[in-house]
Amino acid sequence: MKFVNSERNEMILITGAAGFIGSAVVWELNRRGRRDLVLVDKLGSGDKWKNLLGLRFAEFIDREELFARLSTDKWASEIECVFHIGANADTTFLDGDSLYEWNYDFSRALGDWSLNNGIRFIYASSAAVYGDGALGFSDDYDLSFKLQPLNPYGFSKLLFDRYVIQNNWYDKVAGFRFFNVYGPNEYHKARMASVILHAIPQARDTGKIRLFESHRDGIAHGEQKRDFVSIWEVLDGLMFAFDHPKVNGIFNLGSGRAHSFNQLAEAVFSALDKPCKIEYFPMPEDLRGRYQYYTCADMSRLQKCGFPVFPDKFAEHVKEYVGKYIVHEKRLQ
């Protein structure tokens, strides 16, 4: 596969490029001196466009125009790598047909085009494929055919992962199942933003953070746990795949540790230099059957490829996010 060709005028294509993770990829590539970037997204009527302020790129393309542009010979000869980050990432969205179109069919078509032209393809999957976690969080391929996602979003991401496995793409592409990502550039995500972002105004303005009560025996209120992974850690994983084109497969991408919501609240209050006060309230009935009480990425497959073990910097990353970014709604620029 011709991932590097000195005779090509190489560019990098990034879908979902104005979104949270996509814009962070643009920022990181800019830090590496790359400006030859083609950004693909649908801006909508919100503030997502602000994530691109201060970033350098060659061209921005509306998502619906992408495949018409890819049909030209120019694109196949100039693009070095595709970061396919774009998706409908709303875990409460219930239109299965729309999720199939954007999270599966679009991904399949873009992956086909990339492989047919010998172009590196790195894509975003999701830990939502693991459902309630009853079968664990191993990225073993056989497990992918047993998983039971809790919502149509998770199912749409699992469909594409299965396509990759069934069509033997796993030795040609790199896919990453993101766990609970937080960090700058997520401000436009509203209800789908991280718990950390939602907790800040509560802690700052009311002096307390409200968390869901536990409705499961043996788990105390606030002791529901997630693998909270910072955007900086996610970028480390994505750039590892970019720098090592022979590293292929479907990989978990989390911190490799589970922290409780109580620990999250404590880290937020510490970052704000305020005393910790937590108030618990009942979880809405419609969420109780679709709620993950525990997530933790098994990172062993990626680590066997040479990726380092993340040190536990959860409190440190929360402090940086709160103090340096959220307070001023600062973006990665």
Secondary structure, 3 states (H helix, E strand, C coil): CCCCCCCCCCEEEEECCCCHHHHHHHHHHHHCCCCCEEEEECCCCCCHHHHHCCCCCCEEEEHHHHHHHHCCHHHHHHEEEEEECCCCCCCCCCCHHHHHHHHHHHHHHHHHHHHHCCCEEEEEEEHHHHCCCCCCCCCCHHHHHCCCCCCHHHHHHHHHHHHHHHCCCCCCCEEEEECEEECCCCHHHHHHCCHHHHHHHHHHHHCCEEEECCCCCCCCCCCCEECEEEHHHHHHHHHHHHHCCCCCEEEEECCCCCEEHHHHHHHHHHHCCCCCCEEEECCCHHHHCCCCCECCCCCHHHHHCCCCCCCCCHHHHHHHHHHHHHHHCCCCC
